[in-house]
Amino acid sequence: MPVRTTRYRMMRAARGIAIDLTADAVLSTGPPPRGERVTARVWLDTAPVRTHPYEDRSGLRLSAEEAAWLGPGLALAAPAIEARTAGRYALVTVERVRFPEADFQQEGLAAALLGWAEEEFGLPARPVGASFDRAANRFVFIWPEPHDRL
């Protein structure tokens, strides 16, 4: 499957989150040689974004804490991915992320990867809801239920 970039945008009044996430998926008949297992046949590799060179302006390096938010986003789509890949294993590799660091919440990474997976695997879009908590000065995300097996 080709590398795909998804633009996740959530804007509410004067606040917003903008994340560009680039990833690809490789299907195989056996477990992938790298990555972390999300479900029985869906795996996630975040090494490229955890080791991205600081001097390369094409993306940002994620901390382990930030990268950990990618797994829950992929997990929301995983049951439907497994159904669509006919018994094969899917390795999703996140190659690059970009976002303005001033307006960033780690939870947005999960929403961005969910959107990427829906586009990549032709799944129905299930937007992540959000409301802005003025007292905390941050968004509160409202997660959809995981995709059903299609």
C-alpha positions in Angstrom: 0.0 0.0 0.0 1.3 3.5 -0.8 2.4 6.0 1.9 -0.6 8.2 2.7 -0.8 11.5 4.6 -3.9 12.4 6.5 -4.7 15.9 7.7 -6.5 15.8 11.0 -8.2 19.1 11.9 -10.4 20.0 14.8 -11.3 23.6 15.2 -13.6 25.1 17.8 -13.8 28.9 17.9 -10.4 30.3 18.3 -8.7 27.0 19.3 -7.8 24.0 17.3 -5.6 21.0 16.7 -3.9 20.4 13.4 -1.9 17.2 12.8 -0.5 15.9 9.5 0.2 12.2 9.9 2.0 10.1 7.2 1.9 6.3 7.4 1.8 3.2 5.3 0.5 -0.3 5.7 2.1 -3.6 4.7 0.1 -6.8 4.6 1.7 -10.2 5.2 0.8 -13.8 5.8 2.7 -13.9 9.1 3.5 -11.7 12.1 5.6 -8.7 11.1 9.3 -8.6 12.1 8.9 -5.3 14.0 6.3 -3.2 15.7 4.0 -3.7 18.6 0.9 -5.8 18.5 -2.4 -3.8 18.7 -4.7 -6.8 18.1 -4.1 -10.4 16.9 -3.3 -9.3 13.3 -2.8 -5.5 13.5 0.6 -4.2 14.4 2.0 -0.7 14.8 5.5 0.5 14.2 6.3 4.0 15.7 10.1 3.8 15.5 10.4 6.3 12.6 8.6 9.0 14.5 10.3 8.2 17.8 13.8 8.4 16.1 13.1 11.2 13.6 16.2 13.4 13.2 15.8 16.7 14.9 17.5 18.5 12.1 15.0 17.2 9.5 12.2 19.7 9.2 9.9 17.3 7.4 8.5 15.9 10.6 8.7 16.0 14.4 10.2 13.4 16.8 7.6 12.1 19.2 8.4 11.2 22.8 7.5 7.8 24.0 4.6 9.3 25.8 3.3 11.0 22.7 3.8 7.9 20.5 1.8 5.8 23.0 -1.3 7.7 21.8 -1.0 6.2 18.3 -2.0 2.7 19.5 -5.4 3.6 20.9 -6.3 5.3 17.6 -5.3 2.2 15.6 -7.1 0.0 18.1 -10.4 1.7 17.3 -10.1 0.6 13.6 -8.4 -2.7 14.2 -11.5 -5.1 14.2 -12.6 -3.7 10.8 -9.0 -3.8 9.5 -8.7 -7.5 10.4 -12.0 -8.2 8.6 -10.8 -6.3 5.5 -7.4 -8.0 5.3 -8.7 -11.5 4.9 -6.6 -13.3 7.5 -3.4 -11.4 6.7 -1.4 -9.4 9.2 -1.3 -5.6 8.8 1.7 -3.6 9.9 1.0 0.1 10.1 4.2 2.2 10.2 3.9 5.9 11.2 6.6 7.6 9.1 6.1 11.3 9.9 4.0 13.7 11.9 3.8 17.4 11.8 1.8 19.8 14.1 2.2 23.3 15.6 3.6 22.6 19.0 1.8 25.5 20.6 -1.7 24.1 19.9 -1.1 20.4 20.4 -2.7 17.7 22.5 -1.3 14.2 22.5 -4.8 12.7 22.2 -5.0 14.3 18.7 -2.5 11.7 17.5 -5.0 8.9 18.2 -7.7 10.7 16.3 -5.3 11.4 13.4 -4.3 7.7 13.1 -7.9 6.6 13.4 -8.7 8.9 10.4 -5.7 7.6 8.5 -6.8 4.0 9.0 -10.3 4.8 7.9 -9.0 6.3 4.7 -6.3 3.6 4.1 -8.6 0.6 4.6 -11.8 2.1 3.2 -13.6 2.1 6.5 -16.6 4.3 7.3 -15.6 7.6 8.8 -16.4 7.8 12.5 -15.4 11.3 13.7 -13.9 11.8 17.1 -16.0 14.2 19.1 -14.6 16.9 21.3 -15.6 19.8 23.5 -13.4 22.6 24.9 -12.9 22.7 28.6 -12.2 26.4 29.3 -11.2 25.8 32.9 -8.5 23.3 31.9 -7.8 25.2 28.6 -7.8 22.0 26.6 -10.1 19.8 24.5 -11.9 16.8 26.0 -12.1 14.0 23.4 -15.2 11.8 23.0 -14.1 8.5 21.4 -16.3 6.4 19.2 -16.8 2.8 19.9 -14.3 0.5 18.0 -15.3 -0.3 14.4 -17.3 -3.4 14.1 -16.0 -6.2 12.0 -17.4 -5.3 8.6 
